[in-house]
């Protein structure tokens, strides 16, 4: 497994935010810049489909909005979750009622999809930081073993696979998704 390395120079958060955006995105964690790995087939498929499904359920009734690859700057970090889900009332808007460009609050639900070259402990730490800063739900999706680890505040992590129903935000209580359904999106036949 390849490791994602940090840029050796230390930056302040404001210096990092003044830098041009990179593709794939870079994140700012503890004074260092980490470039996210380029999404591959399984990652990209799950990310696109999951964001679409969450928005299909959450947007019409103005419950939630799922943003893929959205920079969220909160605490002393600037993170780019694979999917950042915000309850409608928590989406930052400007004076015209339009979505702001800069999000300076943690997502209500942070979703990360593990890529083959990513370090699971580093990704888990990003989810835990988000939970500590106010996120109410975190998922770590592991396509290689068809599992989802679920994180809540003040509760031990849960390991979900097969026909286990995956917890979602309470505002989406009428929507259910199992691990089997999630990973079935990878099959083209």
Short mmCIF file of the C-alpha atoms (twelve columns), coordinates in Angstrom:
data_MODEL
# 
_entry.id   MODEL 
# 
loop_
_atom_site.group_PDB 
_atom_site.id 
_atom_site.type_symbol 
_atom_site.label_atom_id 
_atom_site.label_alt_id 
_atom_site.label_comp_id 
_atom_site.label_asym_id 
_atom_site.label_seq_id 
_atom_site.Cartn_x 
_atom_site.Cartn_y 
_atom_site.Cartn_z 
_atom_site.pdbx_PDB_model_num 
ATOM 1   C CA . UNK A 1   0.000   0.000  0.000   1 
ATOM 2   C CA . UNK A 2   1.403   3.378  -0.986  1 
ATOM 3   C CA . UNK A 3   1.249   6.071  1.630   1 
ATOM 4   C CA . UNK A 4   0.070   9.631  1.184   1 
ATOM 5   C CA . UNK A 5   2.823   11.966 2.294   1 
ATOM 6   C CA . UNK A 6   2.663   15.478 3.592   1 
ATOM 7   C CA . UNK A 7   4.365   18.452 2.010   1 
ATOM 8   C CA . UNK A 8   7.466   19.016 4.153   1 
ATOM 9   C CA . UNK A 9   6.997   22.784 4.599   1 
ATOM 10  C CA . UNK A 10  4.684   23.859 7.422   1 
ATOM 11  C CA . UNK A 11  1.905   26.336 6.621   1 
ATOM 12  C CA . UNK A 12  -0.614  28.268 8.660   1 
ATOM 13  C CA . UNK A 13  -4.266  27.626 7.860   1 
ATOM 14  C CA . UNK A 14  -4.629  31.057 6.225   1 
ATOM 15  C CA . UNK A 15  -1.485  30.451 4.105   1 
ATOM 16  C CA . UNK A 16  -2.890  27.091 3.001   1 
ATOM 17  C CA . UNK A 17  -6.259  28.582 2.078   1 
ATOM 18  C CA . UNK A 18  -4.497  31.234 -0.035  1 
ATOM 19  C CA . UNK A 19  -2.781  28.545 -2.159  1 
ATOM 20  C CA . UNK A 20  -4.338  27.524 -5.487  1 
ATOM 21  C CA . UNK A 21  -6.563  24.444 -5.367  1 
ATOM 22  C CA . UNK A 22  -5.035  21.175 -6.505  1 
ATOM 23  C CA . UNK A 23  -6.516  18.206 -8.331  1 
ATOM 24  C CA . UNK A 24  -6.995  15.947 -6.581  1 
ATOM 25  C CA . UNK A 25  -7.703  18.145 -3.594  1 
ATOM 26  C CA . UNK A 26  -5.233  18.776 -0.797  1 
ATOM 27  C CA . UNK A 27  -6.149  18.890 2.863   1 
ATOM 28  C CA . UNK A 28  -4.645  20.857 5.728   1 
ATOM 29  C CA . UNK A 29  -4.081  18.837 8.914   1 
ATOM 30  C CA . UNK A 30  -1.886  19.880 11.844  1 
ATOM 31  C CA . UNK A 31  0.137   22.411 9.861   1 
ATOM 32  C CA . UNK A 32  0.838   20.039 6.967   1 
ATOM 33  C CA . UNK A 33  -0.653  19.670 3.515   1 
ATOM 34  C CA . UNK A 34  -1.767  16.211 2.382   1 
ATOM 35  C CA . UNK A 35  -2.866  15.515 -1.166  1 
ATOM 36  C CA . UNK A 36  -5.805  13.160 -1.433  1 
ATOM 37  C CA . UNK A 37  -5.332  10.169 -3.741  1 
ATOM 38  C CA . UNK A 38  -6.934  10.307 -7.160  1 
ATOM 39  C CA . UNK A 39  -10.262 8.405  -7.030  1 
ATOM 40  C CA . UNK A 40  -10.299 5.115  -8.899  1 
ATOM 41  C CA . UNK A 41  -13.212 3.141  -10.347 1 
ATOM 42  C CA . UNK A 42  -14.857 1.701  -7.230  1 
ATOM 43  C CA . UNK A 43  -14.317 4.872  -5.219  1 
ATOM 44  C CA . UNK A 44  -15.687 7.113  -7.959  1 
ATOM 45  C CA . UNK A 45  -18.698 4.857  -8.579  1 
ATOM 46  C CA . UNK A 46  -19.694 4.713  -4.910  1 
ATOM 47  C CA . UNK A 47  -19.102 8.427  -4.395  1 
ATOM 48  C CA . UNK A 48  -21.215 9.502  -7.350  1 
ATOM 49  C CA . UNK A 49  -24.069 7.096  -6.741  1 
ATOM 50  C CA . UNK A 50  -24.248 7.654  -2.968  1 
ATOM 51  C CA . UNK A 51  -24.283 11.454 -3.313  1 
ATOM 52  C CA . UNK A 52  -26.975 11.146 -5.993  1 
ATOM 53  C CA . UNK A 53  -29.122 8.847  -3.827  1 
ATOM 54  C CA . UNK A 54  -28.798 11.031 -0.734  1 
ATOM 55  C CA . UNK A 55  -29.774 14.079 -2.812  1 
ATOM 56  C CA . UNK A 56  -32.649 12.179 -4.450  1 
ATOM 57  C CA . UNK A 57  -34.105 11.559 -0.989  1 
ATOM 58  C CA . UNK A 58  -33.020 14.763 0.756   1 
ATOM 59  C CA . UNK A 59  -33.332 17.599 -1.745  1 
ATOM 60  C CA . UNK A 60  -37.033 17.570 -2.741  1 
ATOM 61  C CA . UNK A 61  -38.181 18.088 0.842   1 
ATOM 62  C CA . UNK A 62  -35.194 20.316 1.678   1 
ATOM 63  C CA . UNK A 63  -33.890 17.882 4.307   1 
ATOM 64  C CA . UNK A 64  -30.228 17.437 3.344   1 
ATOM 65  C CA . UNK A 65  -27.742 18.151 0.577   1 
ATOM 66  C CA . UNK A 66  -24.803 15.876 -0.243  1 
ATOM 67  C CA . UNK A 67  -21.730 17.650 -1.637  1 
ATOM 68  C CA . UNK A 68  -18.962 15.558 -3.238  1 
ATOM 69  C CA . UNK A 69  -15.392 16.769 -2.605  1 
ATOM 70  C CA . UNK A 70  -16.447 19.942 -0.743  1 
ATOM 71  C CA . UNK A 71  -13.752 21.819 1.183   1 
ATOM 72  C CA . UNK A 72  -14.850 22.236 4.789   1 
ATOM 73  C CA . UNK A 73  -12.664 24.392 7.042   1 
ATOM 74  C CA . UNK A 74  -13.368 24.051 10.755  1 
ATOM 75  C CA . UNK A 75  -11.407 23.639 13.935  1 
ATOM 76  C CA . UNK A 76  -7.832  24.122 12.808  1 
ATOM 77  C CA . UNK A 77  -8.141  22.028 9.655   1 
ATOM 78  C CA . UNK A 78  -9.341  22.205 6.098   1 
ATOM 79  C CA . UNK A 79  -10.715 18.846 4.991   1 
ATOM 80  C CA . UNK A 80  -12.295 17.604 1.784   1 
ATOM 81  C CA . UNK A 81  -14.547 14.651 2.623   1 
ATOM 82  C CA . UNK A 82  -15.458 12.370 -0.249  1 
ATOM 83  C CA . UNK A 83  -19.058 13.331 0.538   1 
ATOM 84  C CA . UNK A 84  -20.074 16.058 2.995   1 
ATOM 85  C CA . UNK A 85  -23.768 15.915 3.897   1 
ATOM 86  C CA . UNK A 86  -25.404 18.957 5.471   1 
ATOM 87  C CA . UNK A 87  -28.870 19.201 6.908   1 
ATOM 88  C CA . UNK A 88  -30.681 21.878 4.923   1 
ATOM 89  C CA . UNK A 89  -30.835 24.335 7.838   1 
ATOM 90  C CA . UNK A 90  -27.055 24.042 8.325   1 
ATOM 91  C CA . UNK A 91  -26.005 24.858 4.744   1 
ATOM 92  C CA . UNK A 92  -24.143 28.190 4.808   1 
ATOM 93  C CA . UNK A 93  -25.936 30.763 2.657   1 
ATOM 94  C CA . UNK A 94  -25.170 34.364 1.771   1 
ATOM 95  C CA . UNK A 95  -27.450 37.402 1.992   1 
ATOM 96  C CA . UNK A 96  -29.081 36.424 -1.336  1 
ATOM 97  C CA . UNK A 97  -29.999 32.970 -0.013  1 
ATOM 98  C CA . UNK A 98  -27.405 31.314 -2.255  1 
ATOM 99  C CA . UNK A 99  -25.009 28.609 -1.103  1 
ATOM 100 C CA . UNK A 100 -21.749 30.149 0.083   1 
ATOM 101 C CA . UNK A 101 -18.467 29.122 -1.480  1 
ATOM 102 C CA . UNK A 102 -16.662 28.701 1.845   1 
ATOM 103 C CA . UNK A 103 -17.977 26.214 4.364   1 
ATOM 104 C CA . UNK A 104 -16.533 26.891 7.806   1 
ATOM 105 C CA . UNK A 105 -18.578 24.343 9.750   1 
ATOM 106 C CA . UNK A 106 -18.282 20.561 9.923   1 
ATOM 107 C CA . UNK A 107 -20.699 18.507 7.842   1 
ATOM 108 C CA . UNK A 108 -23.523 16.840 9.718   1 
ATOM 109 C CA . UNK A 109 -22.490 13.557 8.061   1 
ATOM 110 C CA . UNK A 110 -18.992 12.918 6.746   1 
ATOM 111 C CA . UNK A 111 -18.467 10.042 4.313   1 
ATOM 112 C CA . UNK A 112 -15.053 8.735  3.315   1 
ATOM 113 C CA . UNK A 113 -14.425 5.960  0.803   1 
ATOM 114 C CA . UNK A 114 -11.183 4.111  1.327   1 
ATOM 115 C CA . UNK A 115 -8.885  4.009  -1.694  1 
ATOM 116 C CA . UNK A 116 -6.286  1.233  -2.004  1 
ATOM 117 C CA . UNK A 117 -3.375  3.599  -1.304  1 
ATOM 118 C CA . UNK A 118 -4.949  5.301  1.712   1 
ATOM 119 C CA . UNK A 119 -4.016  4.621  5.303   1 
ATOM 120 C CA . UNK A 120 -7.176  3.537  7.179   1 
ATOM 121 C CA . UNK A 121 -5.975  5.053  10.496  1 
ATOM 122 C CA . UNK A 122 -5.427  8.470  8.848   1 
ATOM 123 C CA . UNK A 123 -8.901  8.427  7.270   1 
ATOM 124 C CA . UNK A 124 -10.481 7.280  10.546  1 
ATOM 125 C CA . UNK A 125 -8.708  10.141 12.324  1 
ATOM 126 C CA . UNK A 126 -10.283 12.631 9.874   1 
ATOM 127 C CA . UNK A 127 -13.740 11.215 10.602  1 
ATOM 128 C CA . UNK A 128 -13.142 11.256 14.366  1 
ATOM 129 C CA . UNK A 129 -11.924 14.869 14.200  1 
ATOM 130 C CA . UNK A 130 -15.109 15.806 12.337  1 
ATOM 131 C CA . UNK A 131 -17.238 14.037 14.969  1 
ATOM 132 C CA . UNK A 132 -15.357 15.854 17.750  1 
ATOM 133 C CA . UNK A 133 -16.019 19.165 15.984  1 
ATOM 134 C CA . UNK A 134 -19.770 18.597 15.626  1 
ATOM 135 C CA . UNK A 135 -20.511 16.064 12.890  1 
ATOM 136 C CA . UNK A 136 -23.224 13.680 14.050  1 
ATOM 137 C CA . UNK A 137 -22.437 10.758 11.743  1 
ATOM 138 C CA . UNK A 138 -19.423 9.368  9.917   1 
ATOM 139 C CA . UNK A 139 -19.021 6.495  7.471   1 
ATOM 140 C CA . UNK A 140 -15.819 4.830  6.345   1 
ATOM 141 C CA . UNK A 141 -16.674 2.760  3.285   1 
ATOM 142 C CA . UNK A 142 -14.201 -0.036 2.475   1 
ATOM 143 C CA . UNK A 143 -14.954 -1.299 -1.055  1 
ATOM 144 C CA . UNK A 144 -12.344 -4.062 -0.920  1 
ATOM 145 C CA . UNK A 145 -14.125 -5.946 1.864   1 
ATOM 146 C CA . UNK A 146 -17.670 -4.621 1.330   1 
ATOM 147 C CA . UNK A 147 -17.905 -3.077 4.785   1 
ATOM 148 C CA . UNK A 148 -18.884 0.246  6.302   1 
ATOM 149 C CA . UNK A 149 -17.590 1.417  9.658   1 
ATOM 150 C CA . UNK A 150 -20.034 3.844  11.254  1 
ATOM 151 C CA . UNK A 151 -19.031 6.552  13.730  1 
ATOM 152 C CA . UNK A 152 -21.316 8.446  16.123  1 
ATOM 153 C CA . UNK A 153 -20.511 10.889 18.938  1 
ATOM 154 C CA . UNK A 154 -20.303 9.185  22.356  1 
ATOM 155 C CA . UNK A 155 -20.692 5.674  20.942  1 
ATOM 156 C CA . UNK A 156 -18.313 2.944  19.841  1 
ATOM 157 C CA . UNK A 157 -17.808 2.493  16.121  1 
ATOM 158 C CA . UNK A 158 -20.046 -0.069 14.420  1 
ATOM 159 C CA . UNK A 159 -18.981 -2.474 11.677  1 
ATOM 160 C CA . UNK A 160 -21.684 -3.051 9.059   1 
ATOM 161 C CA . UNK A 161 -21.727 -5.516 6.199   1 
ATOM 162 C CA . UNK A 162 -24.091 -7.603 4.083   1 
ATOM 163 C CA . UNK A 163 -27.752 -7.016 4.970   1 
ATOM 164 C CA . UNK A 164 -27.067 -4.705 7.916   1 
ATOM 165 C CA . UNK A 165 -28.987 -1.444 7.607   1 
ATOM 166 C CA . UNK A 166 -26.618 1.516  7.537   1 
ATOM 167 C CA . UNK A 167 -27.476 4.324  9.999   1 
ATOM 168 C CA . UNK A 168 -28.313 7.648  8.352   1 
ATOM 169 C CA . UNK A 169 -29.092 11.077 9.754   1 
ATOM 170 C CA . UNK A 170 -32.320 11.077 11.798  1 
ATOM 171 C CA . UNK A 171 -33.839 13.614 9.392   1 
ATOM 172 C CA . UNK A 172 -33.660 10.870 6.701   1 
ATOM 173 C CA . UNK A 173 -35.436 8.309  8.884   1 
ATOM 174 C CA . UNK A 174 -37.633 7.077  6.020   1 
ATOM 175 C CA . UNK A 175 -34.655 6.123  3.829   1 
ATOM 176 C CA . UNK A 176 -32.899 2.822  4.356   1 
ATOM 177 C CA . UNK A 177 -29.813 1.410  2.715   1 
ATOM 178 C CA . UNK A 178 -28.027 -1.841 3.478   1 
ATOM 179 C CA . UNK A 179 -24.362 -2.575 2.930   1 
ATOM 180 C CA . UNK A 180 -25.349 -5.138 0.282   1 
ATOM 181 C CA . UNK A 181 -27.381 -2.506 -1.603  1 
ATOM 182 C CA . UNK A 182 -24.540 0.016  -1.371  1 
ATOM 183 C CA . UNK A 183 -21.959 -2.364 -2.796  1 
ATOM 184 C CA . UNK A 184 -24.353 -3.715 -5.457  1 
ATOM 185 C CA . UNK A 185 -23.794 -0.381 -7.233  1 
ATOM 186 C CA . UNK A 186 -20.326 -1.672 -8.177  1 
ATOM 187 C CA . UNK A 187 -21.794 -4.433 -10.366 1 
ATOM 188 C CA . UNK A 188 -22.541 -3.618 -13.987 1 
ATOM 189 C CA . UNK A 189 -24.203 -6.944 -14.794 1 
# 
